[in-house]
Amino acid sequence: MRIVGIETVRNPQWANFLWLRLETDDGVSGLGETFRHATPIARYVHDVIAPFLLGQEAGAVNRIAHDLRSHGGLRFLGYPTRSVEIRANSAVDIALWDLKGKVAGLPLSELIGGPMRDRIAIYNTCAGAGYNWHAGPSRARMAGQGTDDLDLQRSDPGRLAASLLADGIKAMKIWPFDAAAEATGGRHISAEALKEGLAVLAAIRAEVGDAMEILLEYHSLWQPPAARRILTEADAYKPFWHEDPVAMENLRALSELRAASSTPIAGSESHGTAVWLRDALAAGAVDHIHTDIAWTGGISEALKVAAMAGAHDLSYSPHDCTGPVTWVANLHLALALPNALWLESVRAYWQDLYPRLVTELPRIDAGMAHPMTGPGLGTELSDALLSHPQTIVERSTL
């Protein structure tokens, strides 16, 4: 079974998303995905990966994953994290695993060893419609004063927590200090801005008490002195973790923050390769391992990362505030890996956006995600996406 075609799919309506399909000579296809910088990634796929990959044996997942970033293949050099090359490699790797599952007639979770559990708890990343969907210089749409989960972070966090609990969701991720970081470049937080961010935590605790776990996201926006001030004050509200509080390559500062805080540190969606984790663990910098498969090497790299975390008796939590293919792949991992903690999910995405983009999604019930049933990932791109007048499909073939 050889790879005879590589197809990329993108659409300016969702300009941060890039989907990839691998076609084989026996008619089986595999689906992958990555996120942000879709246009240059598509060019790299067709200009660099396609000449290398076309004609190769589709089942040789380990060799291809190795060659895509080794001296023997495309000769990627540098600290491996979230580059155009690594993102493109990630999409290819996810598609190869989807292919392998389809050929074997097994869901991905079965292919990587079988389920540890028959469902897994989700936590809600409190984004909303439009958050992270569009390319451009802005990091993401900041919260306003509307009524979706992103807006309610700022305008009515207690109501947001109560609505999640009503859906059976018992953990929420929020970022109440990001606006202050963007105002000062992360160099300083005023007493007033600190008070405003802490008021979000206080409102959640006042509304639902300790029934809701609070995960604090910082998006690596803070310099260490300001981060230390925030973490020290936020600890009083008993958050579950502090995620990416500083630039996550700054392992010395990260380990110092970890030592100073009573709350565990989570990382890192952007740097979460096995090489980064090796260095982070050696520095004593992280407690919860949190990595994005579409940014850091795909399923092959995730298996290495999760195994390394497990060897250190640490949990593994796949990141997803991105696309549906990554989310489905993360579910397979979370069901199969012994040290998986939970599944990151975005209520605004799986309830509204994702059904427009793919054919099948997991059932979410009482805050739990249930398995996919089809072979491989168990989902495909939707006809609505593929037939959309703005969808751009590019193909490279033998």
C-alpha positions in Angstrom: 0.0 0.0 0.0 1.8 3.1 -1.3 1.1 6.8 -0.9 0.0 8.1 -4.3 -1.5 11.5 -3.4 -1.4 14.2 -0.8 -4.2 16.7 -0.5 -4.5 19.8 1.6 -7.8 21.5 2.5 -8.3 25.0 3.8 -10.9 27.7 3.9 -10.6 31.4 4.7 -13.8 31.1 6.9 -11.6 29.1 9.3 -8.2 30.3 8.1 -6.2 28.8 11.0 -7.2 25.2 10.1 -5.3 23.0 7.7 -6.5 19.5 6.9 -4.4 16.9 5.1 -5.5 13.7 3.4 -3.1 10.9 2.2 -4.3 8.7 -0.6 -3.0 5.2 -1.3 -2.9 3.0 -4.4 -5.6 0.7 -2.9 -8.1 3.5 -2.4 -7.7 4.0 1.4 -7.2 7.5 2.7 -6.0 9.0 5.9 -7.0 12.3 7.5 -4.7 14.6 9.4 -4.8 18.2 10.7 -2.7 21.0 12.0 -3.4 24.6 13.1 -2.2 28.2 12.4 -0.2 29.4 9.5 -2.2 27.2 7.1 -0.9 28.8 3.9 2.9 28.3 4.5 2.3 24.8 5.9 0.3 23.8 2.8 3.2 25.1 0.6 5.7 23.1 2.7 3.5 20.0 2.3 3.4 20.2 -1.5 6.9 21.6 -2.1 8.9 19.6 0.4 7.0 16.7 1.9 5.2 15.5 -1.2 8.3 14.7 -3.3 9.7 12.9 -0.2 6.6 11.0 0.7 4.9 10.0 -2.5 5.6 6.4 -3.4 6.5 5.4 0.1 4.9 2.5 2.0 2.0 4.0 3.9 2.3 1.5 6.8 5.8 2.5 7.7 4.7 5.1 10.3 7.7 4.9 12.5 10.2 5.3 9.7 8.3 8.1 8.1 8.0 10.0 11.4 11.7 9.5 12.0 12.7 10.6 8.5 10.5 13.7 8.4 12.7 15.2 11.1 16.0 13.4 10.9 19.3 13.7 9.1 18.3 10.7 7.0 15.2 12.3 5.6 14.3 16.0 5.3 17.1 17.1 7.6 15.1 19.2 10.0 17.6 20.8 12.4 16.8 22.8 15.5 14.9 22.6 18.8 11.7 20.8 17.8 8.7 22.9 18.5 5.7 24.3 16.6 7.5 25.3 13.4 5.9 25.1 9.9 7.9 21.9 9.4 6.8 20.3 12.7 3.2 21.3 12.2 3.2 19.8 8.7 4.9 16.6 10.0 2.2 16.4 12.6 -0.7 16.4 10.1 1.1 13.7 8.1 1.6 11.6 11.1 -2.0 11.8 12.2 -3.1 10.8 8.7 -0.7 7.9 8.7 -2.2 6.5 11.9 -5.7 7.0 10.6 -4.7 5.0 7.5 -3.2 2.3 9.6 -6.3 2.0 11.7 -8.6 1.8 8.6 -6.4 -0.9 7.0 -6.5 -2.9 10.3 -10.2 -2.3 10.8 -9.6 -0.9 14.3 -10.2 2.4 16.0 -7.0 4.2 16.8 -7.5 3.5 20.6 -7.4 -0.2 19.9 -4.4 0.1 17.5 -2.3 1.7 20.2 -3.0 -1.0 22.8 -6.7 -0.9 23.6 -8.8 1.2 26.0 -7.9 1.8 29.6 -11.4 3.2 30.2 -14.7 3.3 28.3 -15.1 7.1 28.7 -13.2 10.1 30.0 -14.1 13.3 31.7 -13.7 16.5 29.7 -12.8 20.0 30.9 -14.1 23.0 29.2 -11.7 25.6 27.7 -13.9 28.7 27.9 -13.5 29.9 24.3 -16.3 31.1 22.1 -17.4 31.5 18.5 -14.5 32.9 16.4 -11.8 32.3 19.0 -8.7 31.1 17.2 -10.5 30.5 13.9 -9.0 33.2 11.8 -5.4 33.9 10.8 -3.8 37.3 11.3 -1.6 39.3 13.7 -4.0 39.1 16.7 -3.4 36.1 19.0 -7.1 35.5 19.4 -10.4 37.3 20.0 -10.4 38.6 23.5 -13.5 38.5 25.7 -16.2 41.1 25.2 -19.5 41.5 26.9 -21.6 38.9 25.1 -23.0 35.6 26.3 -20.7 32.9 25.0 -18.2 31.1 27.2 -15.4 33.5 26.2 -17.4 36.6 27.0 -18.7 35.2 30.3 -15.2 34.6 31.5 -15.0 38.4 32.1 -18.6 39.5 32.4 -20.2 36.8 34.5 -17.7 34.0 35.5 -20.0 32.6 38.2 -22.8 32.1 35.8 -20.4 30.4 33.4 -19.3 28.0 36.1 -22.9 27.2 37.0 -23.8 26.5 33.4 -20.9 24.1 33.0 -21.8 22.3 36.1 -25.4 22.0 34.8 -23.9 20.2 31.8 -21.9 17.8 34.1 -18.6 19.5 33.4 -16.6 19.9 36.6 -13.4 21.7 35.3 -13.0 24.9 33.4 -10.0 26.6 31.8 -9.9 30.4 31.9 -7.3 33.2 31.3 -8.3 36.2 33.4 -4.9 37.8 33.3 -4.2 37.8 29.6 -5.5 41.3 28.9 -3.2 42.7 31.6 -0.3 40.9 30.0 -1.0 42.2 26.6 -1.3 45.8 27.9 2.2 45.7 29.5 4.0 43.1 27.4 3.9 40.8 30.4 6.5 42.9 32.3 4.2 44.3 35.0 0.8 43.8 36.4 -0.8 46.7 38.4 -2.6 46.2 41.7 -5.8 47.1 40.0 -5.3 44.6 37.1 -4.4 41.9 39.5 -7.5 42.6 41.6 -9.7 42.4 38.4 -8.2 39.0 37.5 -8.6 37.6 41.0 -12.2 38.8 41.1 -13.0 36.3 38.3 -11.7 33.5 40.5 -13.5 34.8 43.5 -16.8 35.0 41.6 -16.5 31.3 40.5 -15.8 30.2 44.1 -18.7 32.3 45.4 -21.1 30.8 42.9 -20.1 27.1 42.9 -17.6 26.7 45.8 -15.1 23.9 45.2 -17.4 21.9 42.9 -15.5 23.4 39.9 -11.8 22.8 39.2 -10.3 26.0 37.8 -7.4 25.7 35.3 -5.5 28.9 34.8 -4.1 29.5 31.4 -1.4 32.2 30.9 -0.4 31.6 27.2 3.3 32.2 28.1 2.6 35.9 28.2 4.3 36.8 31.5 7.9 37.6 32.5 8.9 35.7 35.6 8.6 38.6 38.2 5.1 39.4 37.2 4.1 35.8 36.9 5.4 35.2 40.5 3.2 38.0 41.8 0.1 36.6 40.0 0.6 32.9 41.0 1.2 33.8 44.6 -2.1 35.7 44.8 -4.1 33.2 42.7 -3.1 30.2 44.8 -5.5 31.4 47.5 -8.4 30.4 45.2 -7.1 26.8 44.9 -6.7 26.5 41.1 -6.0 23.0 39.7 -3.0 24.2 37.7 -1.1 27.1 36.3 -0.6 26.5 32.6 2.3 28.0 30.6 2.8 31.0 33.0 6.1 32.1 31.3 7.9 31.4 28.1 8.2 27.6 28.3 11.7 27.4 27.0 12.7 29.4 30.1 13.0 26.2 32.3 15.0 27.8 35.1 12.4 30.5 35.7 9.6 27.9 35.3 11.2 25.6 38.0 11.6 28.6 40.3 7.9 29.5 39.9 7.0 25.9 40.5 8.9 25.9 43.8 7.3 29.2 44.8 3.7 28.2 44.1 1.4 25.7 46.0 -0.3 24.9 42.7 1.0 22.4 40.1 2.5 23.7 36.8 1.2 22.4 33.5 3.0 22.5 30.2 3.4 22.8 27.3 1.0 22.9 24.4 3.6 24.7 22.3 6.8 23.0 23.4 5.6 19.6 24.3 7.9 17.3 22.3 9.8 14.5 24.0 13.0 16.5 23.8 11.4 19.5 25.5 9.9 17.2 28.2 13.2 15.6 28.8 14.7 19.0 29.6 11.7 20.2 31.5 11.7 17.1 33.8 15.4 17.4 34.4 14.9 21.0 35.5 12.0 20.1 37.8 9.8 22.5 35.9 6.4 20.8 35.3 3.8 18.6 37.1 1.1 18.0 34.5 2.2 17.2 30.9 0.1 19.1 28.4 1.0 18.8 24.7 -0.7 19.5 21.3 -0.3 16.6 18.8 -1.0 18.9 15.8 1.9 21.2 16.8 4.5 18.9 18.2 4.8 15.8 16.0 1.5 14.0 15.8 0.4 10.8 17.5 3.9 9.2 17.2 5.4 12.0 19.3 2.5 12.0 21.7 3.1 8.3 22.5 6.7 9.1 23.4 5.7 12.1 25.5 3.0 10.2 27.4 5.3 7.3 28.1 8.0 9.6 29.4 5.4 11.3 31.6 4.3 7.9 32.9 7.8 6.9 33.7 8.0 9.9 36.0 4.5 9.1 37.5 3.0 12.2 35.9 -0.3 12.7 34.1 -0.8 13.3 30.4 -3.4 15.8 29.1 -3.6 16.4 25.4 -4.2 20.0 24.3 -7.0 21.1 22.0 -8.4 24.5 21.5 -8.1 23.9 17.7 -9.7 21.6 15.3 -12.0 18.5 15.3 -9.5 16.0 13.9 -7.1 16.8 16.6 -9.8 16.5 19.2 -10.9 13.1 18.0 -7.3 11.9 17.9 -6.9 13.2 21.4 -9.9 11.2 22.6 -8.4 8.0 21.3 -5.2 8.8 23.1 -7.0 9.7 26.3 -9.0 6.5 26.3 -5.9 4.3 25.7 -3.1 5.8 27.7 -2.8 4.8 31.4 -1.8 8.2 32.6 -4.3 10.3 30.7 -6.0 12.7 33.0 -8.9 14.1 31.0 -9.8 15.5 27.5 -9.6 19.2 26.8 -12.7 20.3 25.0 -14.3 23.6 23.9 -18.1 23.6 24.3 -18.6 26.2 21.7 -16.6 24.1 19.2 -18.1 20.6 19.6 -21.6 22.0 19.9 -21.5 24.3 16.9 -18.3 24.5 14.8 -17.1 20.9 14.6 -20.3 19.4 13.2 -19.9 21.7 10.2 -16.4 20.4 9.5 -16.4 16.6 10.0 -18.8 13.8 9.7 -18.6 12.1 13.1 -17.9 13.4 16.6 -17.8 11.7 20.0 -20.9 11.6 22.2 -20.6 14.0 25.2 -22.8 13.1 28.1 -22.7 14.4 31.7 -19.3 15.8 31.2 -17.9 12.6 29.7 -16.6 11.9 26.2 -17.4 8.4 24.8 -15.4 6.4 22.2 -15.6 6.8 18.5 -16.7 3.6 16.8 -15.3 3.6 13.3 -11.8 2.4 12.2 -8.9 4.8 12.4 -9.9 8.1 13.8 -13.6 7.4 12.9 -14.3 10.7 11.2 -13.9 12.4 7.8 -14.2 15.9 6.4 -17.8 16.9 5.8 -19.4 17.4 2.4 -20.3 20.9 3.6 -16.7 21.8 4.1 -15.5 20.1 0.9 -18.2 21.7 -1.2 -18.0 25.1 0.4 -17.3 27.7 -2.4 -14.3 29.1 -0.5 -12.6 25.8 0.3 -9.2 25.5 -1.3 -8.1 21.9 -2.2 -4.6 21.3 -3.5 -3.2 17.9 -4.6 0.2 16.5 -5.2 0.3 13.0 -6.9 2.8 10.6 -8.3 
